[in-house]
Amino acid sequence: MSGTIELRLGDLGERGIQEKVFQPRYGATEGFGDDSALLGAVGVPSELVATTDSCPTPLVNLLREKDLYHAGWLLATINLSDLAAAGAEPLGLVVNYTLPKSTTVREFERLLDGVDECCAVNGTKVAGGDIRDGEVVQLTATAIGRCAPGTRLRRSGAQAGDRLLLVGSPGYLWAAALVETGQAKLSQRDRDEVWHRASRPEAQLKAGRVLASTGLARAAMDVSDGLFATVRTLCEANGLGAAVTGEFELDGPVASVASQCGLRPFDLAQTWGDWGLVVAVRAEDVHLVTKMLREESIAAQEFGTLNSERELTAGTTPWQGIAQERFSASSWHGGDLATVVADVLGR
């Protein structure tokens, strides 16, 4: 209604937030309100893994909507993706939100909706956390997971001659950026699909568990900062180099966007924001691994080979890839949309 004043977090205070927002949402969770979260089942033999990460400004908030739902979903995905790279089953998320007092309760609930719905899709939940007031929004979470003893995937363990697979369907986020900025056109159905995939990226948890359980992955890492940065880090962890083909087959709508914009499919495949996995497997296991993943409706493609040269090449030239590297000029914190696409894709 016009003229209605929305209730803000500063109006409730911490106790009011606990009573009016958290209790109705999380009150039935065992251990809710305690100093520590209760995670997992007692007596189950497993190795626990943990990761913590913060959430930057989602690109989709700049493209179309400022809805905090997207930040909540992304916060959960970022942390669950690290568990995927370990081949872990998620047990729960512990969250920490710093928000201005002027944040409306509705805005806050949208943030929680994004976190909770992403967790539900991935078979886990928010198990605890903390909230405080501050001038700038800061969203952080810690994800806890478990692996069967001896199965945890690591960045190290790869050898020269191993093949590199990209698990997942890349390019959706930046395809959405190109469509939303008028540089490409899609049918309404395809546009809706690209937007949905861009605003709700999926952590490859099922793929990670399949790879961990079979022992076929020699090393793994999630693609958080772009394919180039991921491969570079994976090579450094193993004292190796890599030769990538510079070729990739994209999903239909994303391939259409690349074609309209004069981009190679690999130009979109190597971007960040889609949260796939890079996996090193023996050359003789490539067919088996891709077959197993596709049987689980998980996309996977070979895109390169590890070698002993300690250099990164794409075809016959040095690979100068796209990276979202923290504490550098390319570190992503949001920004002016007019320059964002140009900075990442050169357009």
Buried (B, 14 or more C-beta within 10 A) or exposed (E): EEEEEEBBBBEBEEEBBBEEBBEEBBEEBEBBEEEEBBBBEEEEEBBEBBBBBEBBBBBBBBBBEEBBBBBBBBBBBBBBBBBBBBBBBBBBBBBBBBBBEEBBBEBBBBBBBBBBBBBEBBEBBBBBBEBEBEEEBEBBBBBBBBBBEEBBBBBEBBBBEBBBBBBBBBBBBBBBBBBBBEBBEBEEEBBEBBBEBBBBBBBBBBBBBBBBEBEBBBBBBBBBBBBBBBBBBBBEBBEBBBBBBBBBEBBEBBBBBBEBBEBBBBBBBBBBBBBBBBBBBBEEBBEEBBEBBEEEEBBBBBBBBBBEEEEBBBEEEEBEBBBBBEEEEBEBEEEEEEEBBEBBBEB
